[in-house]
């Protein structure tokens, strides 16, 4: 199946950002939804992992998430669901403090799970709604 036959379109990050090394898209738009692949604390231009602890790595992860959203014409305000992977579940508080610097109430839904992350401390994937503003519940 070719890309033109698919009912979804990949998001690209631009010419100054190398393509992913793996077989995945940074983001995929399907109708009014944008699915953002797990973002890690790697500088997308240099490939370097953000130094420091979970707070510093979370800032880089959320900057990368913002970059994919912006490439698709979206913002953090449109994120409706987040999945967080933490190497150490006891880092939840430090992660949450940084997360609150970037998201405001009402917060997206969120799941946080412990995971073996192969040398990084945090990874975040997200789903954003790109359609018309939803009516308040």
N, C-alpha and C positions, 0 to 999 in steps of 0.2 A: 504494500500500500504506500503510495507516495504521500508527501506532505500535503499536497493539494487535495487529496482524497480524504484526509482526516477531518474530523469535526472539531479539532483543536489546533492551536498554533503555538509553537515554541516561542519563548521570549529570549532574545539575544541581548547581551550586555554592551555591545559596541565594539568598534575596532581596536580600542586601546586595552581591552580586557581579553586575555587569552581564553579560548574555549575550554570547557571542562575536560579533564583528562579521562574521565569515565564516560560510560554510555548513558548520559542523562542530560536533560535540559535544566538550566537554572530555574526556569519557570515555564508553566504551560497555561495558556488561556483557553478555557473551554466554556463557551457561552459567556455568561456574566460572572464566572468564577476564575480566579487566578490561583493556581497551585504552585507554591514556591518550594523547591527542593530544599533539603536540609542544608542550612548555611553553617559553616564552620568558621573559627576565628583566624582564617587565612586571608591576608591582604590579597585581593583579587588581581592586583597588578604585579606584585613582586613574588607572590607565592609563600611569603613568610608567615609563620604562625605568630599571632600577637603575643608578646611577652607578658608575663605577670600571671596573676591568679584568675579566678573565675570572673571577677568583676571586669577586669580588663578584656578578657576573652569575650565576655558577653557583649561589651560595647562594640567590639569588632564584628561579632556575629550579627548584631542588630543593624550595624552600618551596612553589612552585606545584604541583609534582608531588605533594608530600605533601597539599596541599589537595584535589586531585582524588581521590586515594586515600582520604582520610578521608571525603569526601562519599559514597563508595561503600562505606564501612565497612571499609576496608583500611588497611594500613600499608606502610611501605617494606620491612619484613621479608618481605612477600608478593610483591615484585617479582622476576620470574624472568628478564626480558630488558629491556635498555635499548639504545636507539639514540641516539647523541650526534652532533650536528652542530656542528662548530667552524668559525668564520670563518677562523681561522689555525691550521693543524695544529700549529704550534710551541707553541701554548697547551696541548697535551696534558698536560704535567706539572703545570701550575697547576690545570687542571681536575681531574686525577686526585687531587691532594692534597685538594681540597675534597670530591670524591666519596667519598673514604675517611673523611671526617668523618661522613658520613650513612649509608653502607652498611658492613656488616661481613662478614667471611668466614662462610660461603662466599658469594662475590659473585655477583650475577646475571650471565648472559651479557651481553656488551656488544660493540657495534660502534661505532667512531668514524670519522666521515668528514668531510672538508673540504667546506664548502658556502658559497655566497654567501648571506649571511643578512640582507641589506638593513638594515644599521645596528646589528645586535646581534652579540654574540660567540659565543653558545652557545644551543643548543636541545636539549631532551631529550624523547624519547617512551619509553613503557614498556609492558610487559605484566605484569600481576600475576595470580597464581593464587589464587582465592578459595575453592577447595574444601577438603576435609579435608587435613590435613597429610600430605605424601607420605612414604613410607617412605624411610629413608636408603639410598643405593645401596651 
